[in-house]
Amino acid sequence: MPAYATNMRMKFPIIALALEIITIILFAVFVVYDDGKVFQDVHVMIFIGFGFLMTFLKRYGFSSVGINLLLAAFGLQWGLLMQGLWHLEDGKIKVNILKIINADFSTATVLISFGAVLGKTSPVQLLIMTILEITIFSINEHLVANVLAANDVGASMIIHAFGAYFGLAVARVLYRPGLKNGHDNDGSVYHSDLFAMIGTVFLWMFWPSFNSAIAEPGLPQLTAVINTYFSLAACVLSAYAISSLVEHRGKLDMVHIQNATLAGGVAVGTCADMNIGPFGAMLIGLVAGVVSTLGFKFLSPILSSKLGIQDTCGVHNLHGMPGILGGLAGIVAVALGKKDGGNAAMQAAALASSLGFALVGGAATGLIMKLPFWGQPPDQNCYDDSIYWEVPEEEEEHEESLTHADHSKNKAEV
């Protein structure tokens, strides 16, 4: 058997269909209807926002959007089961809109982690990650929400910090020495960066819905919308400012604009429904934009070169550090009495729990994903759709013609 058996013809269809059939059987046993209301905003973020945000890689757009759809579609089913098992009624999981939103939330953790290993894993590996990560997420989420009774309405800790550090732990275990000096396809072109901005704008627009989706109806929900709205707005200004400050001749870096402009939504999540005042939300967003942009500029290269963490999408800067910032802001807000019945010690325990489960669970998941029979791509085929997708021939022919034209031009010049 070759070292890298990337042919998916048997292993991917069998695993994908087997997982779906098992899930349908579990739904038949456990799941029934309850009540309902609108949830579409969160759905848009999961499927369009996260999907397009990752299309910046010049030869990996099909995988970014396509595998995002695959993981999200399976993850929301598995998430509903894993979270629902904690709240059975007469032995059944009663499906309502709140449970569907929470299932989407569990899926968000996987899509964040997907960003850390983007381009270096097979669809089968990512399905394995989805099963394990959502299972571990549901344990931590139950512990944080029900046992510790911590406040994390926009899930800075249980989704963003958890998903980021889970993904970073997986990326560390799957470290590829052959990619240490970079890869030809690990970069963007003009149109791929423009596609990624579609994801950014959708996420930016709908983030107030994400942070307020499970808040108490009425004033707490309105507060969550307003705080997120202002935090995001302030974050954009600080991200643009710092990007211009640290880049050559004051130019803006599209990587910063695609990602760091969203950090305010992450960082305000934990205290989104708390009475921190619009100015408090704006301060959180301002700091998040600064931290995220500086992370992309200075910290990501250090993580890659010194710690062997090859974080493709920079999830540490968009979700990891802003998630911790959100957790810390929540501790401070609760300590200052901004949330009735809050307990600062429980907030701190929730942050520690989320990071602990993420790092240990991610490392264990990475070890399972590292097994040699999941069809992972060899180093030379990383960040390239064509190993797992049928890529239109005209694209390849166009590139060949450009190469041929370059050769002809060089000959003519000689």
DRENKOLLO-462644 format. One line per 4 residues: number of its first residue (from 1); their letters; for each residue y, x, z of N, C-alpha, C. Coordinates in steps of 0.02 Angstrom, whole numbers. Each point is the difference from the previous one (the first is absolute). Layout:
// DRENKOLLO-462644
NUM	A	Y/X/Z/Y/X/Z/Y/X/Z ~ ...;
***
This chain:
// DRENKOLLO-462644
1	MPAY	-60/43/0/60/-43/0/62/44/0 ~ 49/-13/-45/60/42/-1/41/-8/63 ~ 41/50/14/41/-2/61/46/-61/1 ~ 25/-19/-59/44/-58/-2/-28/-50/-50;
5	ATNM	-38/-49/24/-28/-52/-44/49/-58/0 ~ 47/1/-48/54/-50/2/-16/-62/-40 ~ -59/-4/-31/-18/-60/-37/-7/-59/48 ~ 40/-52/-12/2/-58/46/-45/-57/-22;
9	RMKF	-37/9/-57/-34/-57/-31/-45/-38/48 ~ -38/34/42/-44/-35/46/31/-6/70 ~ 25/56/26/20/-1/71/58/-46/15 ~ 51/-1/-45/58/-42/15/-16/-74/-7;
13	PIIA	-29/-23/-57/-16/-72/-4/-46/-25/55 ~ -51/41/17/-47/-21/52/35/-7/68 ~ 39/51/18/34/-2/65/52/-56/1 ~ 40/-6/-53/53/-51/-1/-29/-70/5;
17	LALE	-52/-14/-41/-30/-68/1/-38/-12/64 ~ -35/51/26/-36/-9/63/49/-16/57 ~ 56/36/2/50/-14/52/26/-71/-6 ~ 13/-22/-61/27/-68/-10/-51/-53/19;
21	IITI	-63/11/-18/-53/-49/17/-9/-4/75 ~ -1/58/34/-6/1/73/59/-37/31 ~ 60/12/-26/60/-32/26/-4/-76/-9 ~ -23/-22/-59/-7/-73/-13/-49/-31/49;
25	ILFA	-56/35/14/-49/-26/48/31/-6/69 ~ 38/52/20/33/-3/66/51/-56/2 ~ 36/-12/-55/47/-56/-3/-37/-67/7 ~ -58/-5/-33/-40/-62/4/-20/-15/72;
29	VFVV	-14/52/38/-22/-8/69/59/-15/47 ~ 57/35/-11/52/0/51/65/-37/-17 ~ 18/-7/-64/69/-18/-16/7/-73/-20 ~ 49/-34/31/17/-69/-17/76/-6/-4;
33	YDDG	25/-57/-26/73/-9/-9/33/-20/66 ~ 65/18/4/41/-24/56/64/-31/-29 ~ 59/30/12/63/-28/-25/35/49/-48 ~ 61/-16/-23/31/45/-48/75/-6/-9;
37	KVFQ	31/55/-24/70/2/-22/9/61/-45 ~ 60/16/-23/11/51/-52/-11/71/28 ~ -30/43/-41/-11/70/21/11/48/-58 ~ 25/-27/-57/-1/37/-63/39/65/2;
41	DVHV	54/4/41/41/61/1/-42/62/19 ~ -40/-8/51/-42/57/22/-50/18/-55 ~ -27/-50/-33/-47/10/-54/31/41/-56 ~ 63/-15/-17/36/37/-52/6/73/19;
45	MIFI	15/14/63/6/69/23/-65/38/-8 ~ -55/-33/20/-65/34/-2/-21/16/-72 ~ 7/-48/-45/-27/9/-67/48/32/-50 ~ 63/-18/3/49/31/-46/35/59/33;
49	GFGF	25/-9/60/38/52/34/-39/65/9 ~ -56/-5/35/-41/60/12/-29/27/-65 ~ -21/-45/-45/-32/22/-62/47/41/-43 ~ 59/-27/-13/47/35/-44/33/60/33;
53	LMTF	7/-1/66/30/57/34/-38/65/-14 ~ -66/-8/-12/-42/59/-10/-9/20/-74 ~ 38/-32/-45/-8/16/-71/40/60/-23 ~ 28/37/47/42/58/-19/-40/55/-34;
57	LKRY	-64/7/14/-41/52/-33/-5/-15/-75 ~ 12/52/-40/8/-11/-72/-63/-23/-36 ~ -59/16/26/-62/-19/-33/-46/-41/46 ~ 30/-35/48/-41/-35/49/24/-71/13;
61	GFSS	37/-29/-47/28/-67/9/-52/-55/3 ~ -52/4/-43/-53/-50/1/-32/-3/69 ~ -15/59/27/-34/4/65/46/-24/56 ~ 64/19/-4/47/-19/54/4/-76/7;
65	VGIN	11/-34/-55/6/-73/3/-69/-33/2 ~ -46/25/-40/-66/-32/-6/-43/7/61 ~ -5/60/28/-41/8/59/34/-30/61 ~ 66/-1/0/37/-36/53/-21/-74/1;
69	LLLA	-6/-30/-59/-22/-70/-5/-71/-8/26 ~ -44/46/-19/-70/-2/23/-4/4/76 ~ 32/50/28/-4/10/73/32/-58/38 ~ 57/-25/-26/34/-55/34/-42/-63/-2;
73	AFGL	-31/-14/-58/-41/-60/-8/-60/1/46 ~ -33/58/5/-56/4/47/24/4/72 ~ 53/37/11/25/11/68/22/-64/35 ~ 32/-45/-37/24/-61/33/-60/-45/21;
77	QWGL	-54/3/-39/-60/-38/20/-32/32/62 ~ -8/65/-3/-32/36/56/44/-4/63 ~ 65/4/-10/46/-3/56/-2/-68/34 ~ -6/-53/-39/-3/-66/31/-63/-7/43;
81	LMQG	-55/29/-24/-62/-1/40/6/43/63 ~ 23/61/-9/2/47/57/48/-23/55 ~ 59/-27/-20/47/-24/50/-22/-68/28 ~ -29/-41/-44/-20/-66/21/-56/0/51;
85	LWHL	-43/51/-2/-56/3/47/23/5/73 ~ 63/23/10/27/3/68/23/-68/25 ~ 7/-48/-47/30/-65/18/-42/-58/-26 ~ -65/3/11/-44/-54/-24/13/-64/39;
89	EDGK	-2/-57/-36/4/-66/31/-63/-38/-19 ~ -41/-16/49/-65/-33/-12/-42/41/-49 ~ 5/68/7/-39/44/-43/27/7/-71 ~ 60/-26/-13/29/2/-67/69/35/1;
93	IKVN	17/29/-58/67/27/-11/40/-54/-36 ~ 50/-29/32/41/-52/-32/57/33/-38 ~ -2/-9/-66/49/33/-43/65/-40/-1 ~ 55/32/21/66/-28/-9/45/54/-29;
97	ILKI	63/-16/-12/44/47/-32/12/62/43 ~ 3/-8/65/9/57/44/-58/49/-8 ~ -61/-25/-4/-58/44/-8/1/34/-69 ~ 23/-37/-51/4/30/-67/53/56/0;
101	INAD	57/-12/32/52/52/4/-27/60/37 ~ -35/-11/55/-29/56/38/-53/38/-41 ~ -36/-37/-43/-49/33/-44/37/44/-50 ~ 56/-25/-27/41/42/-44/27/61/37;
105	FSTA	19/-10/63/25/56/40/-54/54/8 ~ -62/-21/13/-54/49/8/-10/39/-64 ~ 9/-35/-57/-6/32/-65/55/52/-11 ~ 60/-14/27/55/47/-7/-17/69/29;
109	TVLI	-38/2/54/-19/65/29/-40/41/-50 ~ -45/-33/-36/-42/35/-49/43/26/-58 ~ 48/-41/-22/42/20/-57/46/58/19 ~ 21/3/63/38/57/24/-44/63/-2;
113	SFGA	-60/-6/27/-46/58/1/-19/21/-71 ~ -7/-48/-45/-14/13/-70/52/48/-29 ~ 63/-9/20/53/44/-24/-9/73/19 ~ -31/12/57/-11/69/23/-53/36/-41;
117	VLGK	-48/-37/-27/-55/31/-38/2/-20/-75 ~ 57/-27/-21/8/-24/-69/-16/56/-50 ~ -43/-17/-48/-15/47/-54/-59/46/14 ~ -26/-1/62/-52/49/18/-65/-33/22;
121	TSPV	-5/-67/-8/-58/-36/25/-25/-49/-53 ~ -63/-19/5/-29/-48/-47/7/-71/27 ~ -7/-51/-45/3/-69/24/-52/-15/54 ~ -59/31/-5/-52/-12/50/21/28/68;
125	QLLI	26/61/0/25/29/63/52/-45/32 ~ 43/-29/-42/55/-40/27/-25/-67/27 ~ -52/-28/-30/-30/-60/29/-32/15/68 ~ -32/58/5/-29/21/64/57/7/52;
129	MTIL	55/30/-20/57/8/45/27/-69/22 ~ 2/-47/-46/26/-67/15/-42/-34/54 ~ -66/3/-7/-44/-31/50/11/31/69 ~ -1/66/2/4/34/65/69/-6/31;
133	EITI	52/9/-41/68/-1/27/18/-69/28 ~ -15/-52/-37/17/-68/24/-39/-17/63 ~ -62/23/4/-40/-12/60/32/34/60 ~ 20/63/-8/31/37/55/69/-29/15;
137	FSIN	38/-18/-52/65/-32/9/-5/-63/43 ~ -51/-41/-14/-6/-64/36/-14/11/74 ~ -36/53/17/-12/17/70/65/19/34 ~ 38/45/-33/64/23/29/49/-58/4;
141	EHLV	2/-42/-52/48/-56/0/-15/-48/57 ~ -65/-14/12/-19/-44/55/19/31/67 ~ -11/65/6/18/35/63/75/-3/12 ~ 40/14/-51/73/1/7/28/-69/14;
145	ANVL	-22/-50/-40/30/-67/4/-27/-41/59 ~ -65/6/13/-31/-45/49/-13/32/67 ~ -20/63/1/-16/33/63/63/30/32 ~ 37/40/-40/61/30/26/59/-49/-2;
149	AAND	-6/-53/-42/53/-50/-9/67/33/-18 ~ -4/51/-43/60/35/-22/34/-39/-56 ~ 65/12/-9/38/-32/-53/3/47/-61 ~ -21/-26/-58/4/40/-61/2/-47/-60;
153	VGAS	51/-44/-1/1/-56/-47/-1/24/-73 ~ 36/54/-15/0/27/-68/-48/57/-10 ~ -41/12/52/-58/45/-6/17/73/-16 ~ 56/26/27/15/71/-10/-58/43/24;
157	MIIH	-29/-19/56/-54/41/31/-68/-17/-30 ~ -17/-64/-1/-70/-17/-16/-15/0/-75 ~ 52/-4/-42/-12/6/-72/26/66/-27 ~ 65/14/8/30/57/-34/-21/67/30;
161	AFGA	8/9/65/-22/62/31/-75/8/-7 ~ -37/-55/13/-73/3/-4/-22/18/-71 ~ 25/-36/-50/-21/12/-69/17/70/-24 ~ 59/25/21/21/67/-22/-44/54/31;
165	YFGL	-9/-2/65/-38/54/32/-75/-6/-13 ~ -25/-61/-12/-69/-7/-23/-8/35/-68 ~ 47/-14/-45/-3/30/-67/8/76/2 ~ 43/24/44/10/73/6/-62/34/27;
169	AVAR	-34/-34/47/-62/28/27/-54/3/-54 ~ -5/-53/-40/-47/-1/-56/17/56/-49 ~ 65/6/-17/22/52/-47/-16/70/25 ~ 6/10/65/-16/66/28/-74/16/-7;
173	VLYR	-42/-49/14/-73/11/-5/-20/11/-73 ~ 34/-35/-46/-16/6/-71/40/56/-34 ~ 28/45/39/43/54/-26/-34/36/-59 ~ 39/12/-53/-25/34/-59/37/66/-9;
177	PGLK	-33/57/15/33/65/-10/22/11/-72 ~ -36/-30/-48/16/9/-70/67/-31/-20 ~ 27/-45/43/64/-31/-15/57/31/40 ~ -16/55/34/50/31/44/63/20/-39;
181	NGHD	-8/24/-61/57/22/-40/26/-54/-48 ~ -18/-62/16/24/-56/-42/-47/-17/-56 ~ 18/-50/-40/-40/-23/-56/47/-26/-54 ~ -18/12/-63/43/-20/-56/19/-74/2;
185	NDGS	-46/-42/22/12/-72/-1/31/-27/64 ~ 8/43/50/29/-22/64/76/2/-5 ~ 26/-46/-39/73/-3/-10/17/-62/-41 ~ 64/-11/-10/23/-60/-34/32/16/-67;
189	VYHS	11/-52/-39/43/4/-59/51/-56/8 ~ 48/-2/-46/56/-47/7/-23/-72/9 ~ -44/-23/-44/-20/-71/3/-45/-15/60 ~ -40/49/22/-44/-14/58/42/-7/64;
193	DLFA	53/39/6/44/-8/58/37/-67/-3 ~ 15/-23/-60/34/-64/-7/-47/-57/21 ~ -64/4/-20/-49/-49/22/-6/0/76 ~ 0/58/30/-6/4/73/59/-35/35;
197	MIGT	59/2/-32/57/-34/29/-8/-76/1 ~ -43/-27/-44/-15/-72/3/-32/-15/68 ~ -48/42/19/-32/-9/65/49/5/57 ~ 45/49/-4/50/9/52/44/-62/8;
201	VFLW	25/-26/-56/46/-57/3/-35/-62/26 ~ -62/-12/-21/-37/-58/26/-11/7/76 ~ -22/58/21/-10/11/72/65/-8/38 ~ 54/28/-26/64/-4/34/23/-72/8;
205	MFWP	-7/-39/-54/22/-70/1/-39/-43/50 ~ -66/12/3/-42/-45/39/-15/25/71 ~ 24/60/17/-17/28/66/23/-45/58 ~ 57/-34/-5/17/-47/55/-53/-53/12;
209	SFNS	-34/-22/-53/-54/-48/8/-60/32/34 ~ -14/62/-18/-57/37/30/10/6/75 ~ 60/20/21/12/11/71/8/-64/40 ~ 13/-56/-34/11/-63/36/-58/-48/-8;
213	AIAE	-50/18/-39/-53/-48/-20/-37/-28/60 ~ -14/41/51/-39/-25/57/43/-8/62 ~ 67/4/-7/44/-11/57/-1/-74/18 ~ 19/-15/63/5/-69/22/51/-37/-43;
217	PGLP	-17/-60/-24/49/-38/-41/64/-12/39 ~ 56/-7/-36/64/-11/33/40/64/5 ~ 32/9/57/45/57/9/-35/68/-6 ~ -60/10/31/-32/66/-8/-13/18/-74;
221	QLTA	-21/-49/-39/-14/14/-71/64/16/-38 ~ 53/-38/14/65/13/-32/26/69/20 ~ -8/17/64/21/66/25/-36/55/-38 ~ -65/-9/-10/-40/51/-36/24/9/-72;
225	VINT	17/-56/-32/26/4/-69/66/39/-1 ~ 45/-18/45/67/30/1/-4/74/17 ~ -38/18/52/-6/70/19/-29/43/-56 ~ -51/-27/-35/-31/38/-54/48/8/-59;
229	YFSL	36/-53/-14/50/-1/-55/52/55/10 ~ 27/4/60/52/50/13/-28/71/7 ~ -60/6/29/-30/66/6/-14/30/-69 ~ -26/-41/-45/-13/24/-68/64/21/-36;
233	AACV	53/-41/9/63/14/-33/29/67/23 ~ 0/12/66/26/63/27/-43/58/-21 ~ -66/-12/-4/-47/53/-19/13/25/-71 ~ 17/-45/-45/14/20/-69/57/50/-2;
237	LSAY	53/-14/36/59/44/-1/-17/69/28 ~ -37/3/55/-16/65/29/-49/39/-43 ~ -48/-36/-31/-48/33/-44/35/31/-61 ~ 45/-38/-32/37/26/-56/43/59/21;
241	AISS	33/-6/57/45/53/24/-38/65/12 ~ -56/-5/36/-38/60/17/-33/30/-62 ~ -23/-43/-46/-29/25/-63/51/42/-38 ~ 60/-25/-5/53/37/-35/18/65/37;
245	LVEH	-3/-4/66/19/59/42/-50/57/-9 ~ -65/-16/-5/-50/54/0/-23/21/-69 ~ 20/-37/-53/-22/18/-67/52/43/-36 ~ -24/32/-53/42/46/-39/61/-35/-29;
249	RGKL	58/27/13/64/-25/-25/12/-74/16 ~ -27/-22/57/14/-68/23/-33/-56/-39 ~ -49/17/-42/-34/-51/-40/-48/-41/45 ~ -17/-60/-23/-47/-43/37/-71/14/-25;
253	DMVH	-47/0/47/-71/10/-16/-35/-68/0 ~ -31/-18/-57/-31/-65/-6/-56/-12/51 ~ -35/52/21/-52/-7/51/30/-27/65 ~ 58/27/19/34/-25/60/21/-72/-8;
257	IQNA	27/-17/-58/26/-68/-12/-56/-51/-2 ~ -57/19/-29/-57/-46/-2/-29/-15/69 ~ 4/48/44/-37/-6/63/45/-6/62 ~ 45/47/9/38/3/62/45/-61/9;
261	TLAG	19/-34/-55/41/-60/5/-37/-58/34 ~ -65/6/6/-41/-52/32/-14/14/73 ~ 15/61/23/-19/21/67/32/-43/55 ~ 59/-28/-15/32/-44/49/-41/-62/15;
265	GVAV	-35/-26/-51/-44/-58/11/-58/17/45 ~ -27/60/-8/-55/23/43/25/10/71 ~ 56/35/8/22/22/66/24/-57/44 ~ 27/-53/-30/25/-56/40/-54/-51/16;
269	GTCA	-60/11/-26/-53/-50/6/-18/-20/70 ~ -10/48/44/-23/-16/68/51/-43/37 ~ 64/15/-7/50/-38/37/39/-48/-45 ~ -30/-20/-57/35/-43/-47/21/-66/31;
273	DMNI	-42/-30/43/16/-65/30/34/6/68 ~ 20/61/19/32/11/64/76/-3/-7 ~ 34/-14/53/73/-8/-1/35/68/3 ~ -9/40/-53/29/67/-1/69/0/-34;
277	GPFG	19/-58/-27/65/-4/-34/-4/28/-70 ~ 38/-29/-47/0/28/-68/18/74/-2 ~ 47/22/43/18/71/1/-58/44/23 ~ -40/-26/46/-59/38/23/-51/9/-56;
281	AMLI	-10/-54/-40/-45/3/-57/26/50/-52 ~ 66/0/-9/30/46/-49/-7/73/22 ~ 7/12/65/-10/68/26/-72/24/-12 ~ -48/-45/12/-70/17/-12/-11/17/-74;
285	GLVA	28/-41/-44/-6/11/-72/32/65/-22 ~ 59/14/27/36/62/-15/-42/61/16 ~ -28/1/61/-42/57/23/-63/5/-43 ~ -31/-58/-15/-61/0/-40/11/31/-69;
289	GVVS	56/-18/-32/16/29/-66/7/75/2 ~ 32/24/53/10/73/9/-67/35/10 ~ -40/-27/47/-64/31/18/-47/1/-60 ~ -4/-56/-36/-45/-5/-57/19/48/-56;
293	TLGF	64/2/-17/23/44/-54/-12/74/17 ~ 18/19/61/-12/69/22/-74/17/0 ~ -42/-50/17/-72/10/-1/-25/17/-70 ~ 23/-38/-50/-20/13/-69/23/70/-22;
297	KFLS	60/18/19/28/64/-23/-32/60/34 ~ -9/-4/66/-19/60/37/-70/-2/32 ~ -22/-60/22/-62/-2/40/-62/-5/-43 ~ 3/-39/-55/-60/-7/-43/-27/67/-25;
301	PILS	44/46/-24/-27/65/-22/-34/39/56 ~ 26/-8/61/-31/35/58/-69/-30/15 ~ -4/-67/0/-65/-32/13/-52/22/-50 ~ 21/7/-63/-46/19/-53/-21/74/6;
305	SKLG	48/44/10/-14/72/-2/-30/25/66 ~ 23/-26/56/-21/26/66/-58/-39/31 ~ -1/-67/-10/-51/-41/34/-53/-26/-48 ~ 8/12/-65/-51/-23/-47/-1/-75/-8;
309	IQDT	58/-33/10/3/-73/-9/38/-14/-65 ~ -38/-17/-53/29/-12/-66/16/-74/-6 ~ 60/-18/21/22/-70/5/35/-19/-65 ~ -38/-29/-47/25/-12/-68/65/-39/-1;
313	CGVH	3/-56/35/58/-44/-3/51/13/56 ~ -14/47/44/46/12/55/0/-57/51 ~ -58/-30/14/-3/-57/46/22/20/71 ~ -5/65/16/24/22/65/74/-12/8;
317	NLHG	37/7/-55/73/-7/3/23/-72/-4 ~ -36/-43/-37/20/-70/-5/-30/-43/55 ~ -63/13/19/-34/-43/48/-15/34/67 ~ -16/64/-1/-21/35/61/56/11/49;
321	MPGI	48/41/-18/55/15/45/44/-62/14 ~ 18/-40/-51/37/-62/16/-40/-48/44 ~ -67/0/-8/-42/-43/43/4/22/73 ~ -2/66/11/8/26/68/71/-15/26;
325	LGGL	49/10/-44/69/-16/19/5/-74/21 ~ -33/-44/-37/-1/-71/18/-33/-12/67 ~ -55/34/12/-34/-6/65/44/22/57 ~ 35/57/-10/45/25/52/59/-47/11;
329	AGIV	27/-27/-55/56/-48/5/-22/-62/39 ~ -62/-20/-11/-27/-58/37/-6/14/75 ~ -21/60/16/-5/19/71/69/-3/33 ~ 50/28/-34/68/1/27/28/-71/5;
333	AVAL	-10/-40/-53/27/-68/0/-31/-42/56 ~ -64/6/10/-33/-38/54/23/25/69 ~ 7/66/7/24/28/63/71/-24/16 ~ 39/-13/-52/69/-25/10/3/-76/6;
337	GKKD	-59/-32/3/-1/-72/10/16/-42/-60 ~ -11/28/-60/16/-36/-62/-55/-50/-21 ~ -55/0/36/-55/-46/-16/-26/-30/65 ~ 4/-66/5/-24/-34/61/-74/13/10;
341	GGNA	-17/21/61/-71/10/17/-29/64/-28 ~ 41/43/-29/-26/62/-28/-14/52/54 ~ -43/47/-16/-19/53/47/1/67/-38 ~ 47/44/19/9/63/-37/-62/43/2;
345	AMQA	-36/0/57/-62/40/6/-53/-24/-50 ~ -4/-66/-8/-49/-28/-48/20/17/-72 ~ 66/2/-12/23/21/-67/-21/72/-15 ~ 9/43/50/-20/71/-9/-75/6/-9;
349	AALA	-38/-40/38/-73/2/-7/-21/-24/-69 ~ 36/-50/-27/-16/-26/-67/11/53/-53 ~ 54/38/6/14/54/-48/-54/54/4 ~ -17/19/61/-52/51/10/-68/-24/-27;
353	SSLG	-16/-63/12/-63/-28/-24/-3/1/-76 ~ 55/-21/-32/2/-3/-73/-10/69/-31 ~ 34/50/29/-6/69/-26/-70/28/13 ~ -27/-14/59/-67/25/18/-54/-28/-45;
357	FALV	0/-67/-7/-49/-33/-44/7/25/-72 ~ 63/10/-22/12/22/-69/-28/70/-12 ~ 15/46/43/-20/70/-11/-76/9/7 ~ -29/-29/52/-73/6/9/-38/-40/-53;
361	GGAA	23/-62/-11/-33/-42/-50/7/28/-70 ~ 59/28/-16/12/29/-66/-43/62/-11 ~ -6/41/51/-42/60/-6/-73/-19/-11 ~ -25/-49/37/-69/-22/-7/-11/-31/-69;
365	TGLI	48/-41/-22/-5/-31/-66/1/53/-55 ~ 43/51/8/3/54/-48/-66/37/-7 ~ -35/10/55/-65/33/-2/-51/-41/-39 ~ 2/-66/8/-45/-43/-38/19/0/-74;
369	MKLP	66/-2/-14/23/0/-70/-15/67/-35 ~ -9/53/40/-11/66/-28/-72/10/-25 ~ -45/-46/18/-69/6/-23/0/4/-77 ~ -45/41/-29/8/20/-71/-20/-53/-51;
373	FWGQ	-22/-60/21/-27/-47/-50/46/-60/-12 ~ 63/3/22/46/-56/-11/39/6/-66 ~ -14/50/-40/32/5/-66/71/26/0 ~ 17/42/49/69/27/3/14/45/-60;
377	PPDQ	63/2/-22/17/40/-58/2/74/15 ~ -20/43/-46/10/72/9/74/16/-3 ~ 18/59/25/71/19/5/37/-9/-66 ~ -31/23/-55/36/-1/-64/14/-71/-25;
381	NCYD	-38/-50/25/10/-69/-23/39/-43/50 ~ 28/30/52/40/-38/47/64/-25/-33 ~ 27/-53/27/63/-30/-25/-4/-20/-73 ~ -59/-19/-24/-9/-17/-71/-40/-64/-5;
385	DSIY	30/-52/-31/-34/-64/-8/-64/4/-40 ~ -2/45/-50/-53/-2/-50/-70/12/28 ~ -5/26/61/-67/12/28/-33/-65/23 ~ 41/-50/19/-28/-65/23/23/-60/-41;
389	WEVP	44/10/-49/28/-55/-39/-7/14/-75 ~ -7/-53/-39/8/5/-72/76/5/-13 ~ 22/56/-25/72/10/-13/12/-11/-75 ~ 52/-39/-18/13/-14/-72/4/64/-41;
393	EEEE	-32/-2/-58/-4/60/-42/68/22/-25 ~ 45/-48/-14/65/20/-28/38/46/49 ~ -12/-9/64/34/43/49/-24/72/-8 ~ -67/7/-5/-28/67/-8/20/30/-68;
397	EHEE	-2/-42/-53/18/25/-66/74/21/-2 ~ 42/-39/35/72/17/2/10/68/32 ~ -37/12/55/8/65/34/-26/56/-44 ~ -56/-13/-35/-28/51/-44/50/16/-57;
401	SLTH	32/-52/-27/48/11/-54/60/39/24 ~ 21/-14/62/56/38/28/-18/74/8 ~ -61/11/24/-24/69/8/-4/35/-68 ~ -26/-36/-50/-5/27/-68/70/16/-28;
405	ADHS	47/-46/13/69/11/-24/31/63/33 ~ -15/9/64/25/59/35/-26/64/-31 ~ -67/-2/-15/-31/59/-31/32/15/-68 ~ 10/-52/-40/29/8/-67/71/29/5;
409	KNKA	37/-26/48/69/23/11/0/75/17 ~ -47/18/46/-4/71/21/-16/45/-59 ~ -47/-24/-43/-19/40/-59/60/9/-46 ~ 36/-57/-10/58/3/-45/53/49/25;
413	EV	9/0/67/49/46/29/-21/72/-9 ~ -66/13/5/-25/68/-9/9/22/-73;
***
